[in-house]
Amino acid sequence: MASEIVEVDMTLPAIKVVSELCKGCGLCIEHCPKNVIEFSGKFNQMGYNYARYTGEGCTGCTICFYACPEPGAIIVYKKAKGE
């Protein structure tokens, strides 16, 4: 599998919650040490109130990624080494 470089226009580190995969359990919100994740107040196609990143303050610790029981629902973006 080849590595793919994707350019993202955001301040890093940051996370993305894939709304279609989020089941609204809130574990990422509960475990985030910086409290930068919240419920969106919107519902995905499965009827779940999905989580969202507030837009700033993420440290890239990945705790939310590991707390999430849904594979692929949270993507953590970090700066490359040396940046």
URPEJO-V112902 format. One line per field, one symbol per residue. ss: DSSP state (2 for helix, 1 for strand, 0 for the rest). A space follows every 50 residues. Layout:
BEGIN
ss->???
END
This chain:
BEGIN
ss->00000000000001111000000000222220000011111110000011 111000000000222220000001111000000
END
